[in-house]
Structures are given as C-alpha cells and as structure tokens.
Amino acid sequence: MGIIKFFDKLEDKIRHKLSRYAVVYALIVGFAVVLFWDGVERFVGGFDFFTPEISIIISVVILLLTGTMVSFFIGNETIISGLKTERRIDQKTETDIRAEEEKI
C-alpha cells in the first residue's frame, strides 16, 4: 500500500506544478497518450486473432460493461442536460446565458 500512496503523492505534486504551464502540460500528456496507444496497437497487432471486426466487438463490450461507452463518446454534460430537458447552447438566448453566468 505504501508504493501506491507514494505514487499518488508524486502524481499530485507533478500535476500541481505542470498545471501552471498549460501548454507544456498539454504537450507532455499528448505525447504520452500517443505513445500509449502506439504501444497498444503494436501489441495487439502481434496477434492474428484481433481482426478489425473482433477488435470493435471486444472494445464495445468492454466499454459497455465498464459504463464508459456513453459518457466517453457523448459526454456527461450532454447526458445531464438531456435528463434535465435543458436547451443546447445554440438554442439558448443571451438572457439565458447571462442568467447562468450570474449563478456561477
């Protein structure tokens, strides 16, 4: 458990420092994401079993079972506004937008 706590605190410190430099933070994260998915693609590409069709089926099943399919592709804000029957931003009037800004 100690190693998890160590990396949790380390992550907090790094994130706090990088948040002051948004562009550098975005570049580092973007680079890491590309490297991660490149590694996944190379790993899965080594198996003949993973045809495009099988990959789609497996990924959709995993995303649905973990509850991330809808929230990732649609977004939580869209779902919540739909449940509240709120209007989309392009349907709101200037008065509606100002009223929301005042609440914030």
Secondary structure per residue as TSV (DSSP state, phi and psi in degrees):
chain	resnum	aa	ss	phi	psi
A	1	M	-	360.0	-27.8
A	2	G	H	-64.3	-36.7
A	3	I	H	-69.7	-33.4
A	4	I	H	-67.0	-42.6
A	5	K	H	-63.6	-40.6
A	6	F	H	-59.5	-50.3
A	7	F	H	-69.1	-29.3
A	8	D	H	-65.6	-45.0
A	9	K	H	-67.6	-39.5
A	10	L	H	-61.7	-44.3
A	11	E	H	-61.5	-41.3
A	12	D	H	-61.7	-43.7
A	13	K	H	-64.4	-46.0
A	14	I	H	-64.0	-45.6
A	15	R	H	-62.1	-39.9
A	16	H	H	-63.3	-44.6
A	17	K	H	-68.9	-43.0
A	18	L	H	-69.7	-25.3
A	19	S	T	-64.7	-17.8
A	20	R	T	-76.8	-19.2
A	21	Y	S	-123.5	79.6
A	22	A	H	-59.2	-41.7
A	23	V	H	-67.5	-44.8
A	24	V	H	-62.8	-43.0
A	25	Y	H	-58.3	-47.6
A	26	A	H	-62.9	-40.1
A	27	L	H	-65.7	-43.4
A	28	I	H	-63.8	-46.6
A	29	V	H	-65.0	-43.2
A	30	G	H	-59.9	-43.8
A	31	F	H	-61.2	-44.4
A	32	A	H	-65.8	-38.8
A	33	V	H	-65.0	-43.6
A	34	V	H	-62.8	-43.8
A	35	L	H	-61.9	-41.4
A	36	F	H	-60.5	-51.0
A	37	W	H	-70.4	-28.7
A	38	D	H	-64.7	-42.3
A	39	G	H	-64.2	-41.4
A	40	V	H	-62.6	-45.0
A	41	E	H	-62.2	-43.3
A	42	R	H	-66.4	-39.3
A	43	F	H	-64.9	-50.7
A	44	V	H	-68.5	-32.2
A	45	G	H	-63.6	-18.5
A	46	G	T	-78.2	-8.1
A	47	F	-	-108.3	127.3
A	48	D	T	-69.2	-21.6
A	49	F	T	-63.4	-33.7
A	50	F	-	-83.1	77.6
A	51	T	-	-76.4	164.7
A	52	P	H	-54.9	-39.7
A	53	E	H	-65.9	-46.7
A	54	I	H	-62.8	-41.0
A	55	S	H	-60.9	-43.3
A	56	I	H	-64.5	-45.6
A	57	I	H	-61.3	-48.4
A	58	I	H	-61.8	-45.2
A	59	S	H	-65.8	-41.0
A	60	V	H	-64.5	-42.7
A	61	V	H	-62.0	-45.9
A	62	I	H	-62.8	-45.5
A	63	L	H	-62.8	-40.2
A	64	L	H	-68.2	-42.7
A	65	L	H	-66.5	-32.1
A	66	T	H	-88.3	-5.3
A	67	G	T	76.1	19.7
A	68	T	-	-104.7	-9.7
A	69	M	H	-59.2	-55.1
A	70	V	H	-70.4	-46.8
A	71	S	H	-65.2	-33.4
A	72	F	H	-74.0	-46.9
A	73	F	H	-84.0	-25.8
A	74	I	T	-104.3	-42.8
A	75	G	-	102.2	143.8
A	76	N	H	-64.3	-39.1
A	77	E	H	-61.3	-41.8
A	78	T	H	-64.4	-42.7
A	79	I	H	-64.3	-47.3
A	80	I	H	-63.7	-44.3
A	81	S	H	-65.0	-33.0
A	82	G	H	-67.9	-39.7
A	83	L	H	-67.2	-34.3
A	84	K	T	-84.9	-0.9
A	85	T	T	52.4	42.3
A	86	E	-	-82.3	156.7
A	87	R	-	-81.7	152.3
A	88	R	-	-68.2	161.3
A	89	I	G	-60.0	-34.7
A	90	D	G	-75.6	-10.5
A	91	Q	G	-99.3	-9.9
A	92	K	S	-82.1	150.7
A	93	T	-	-88.4	168.4
A	94	E	H	-61.7	-35.3
A	95	T	H	-63.9	-42.0
A	96	D	H	-61.2	-43.9
A	97	I	H	-65.4	-43.0
A	98	R	H	-63.8	-38.4
A	99	A	H	-63.8	-39.8
A	100	E	H	-66.6	-39.6
A	101	E	H	-64.2	-36.7
A	102	E	H	-66.7	-34.2
A	103	K	H	-64.9	-34.7
A	104	I	-	-76.0	360.0
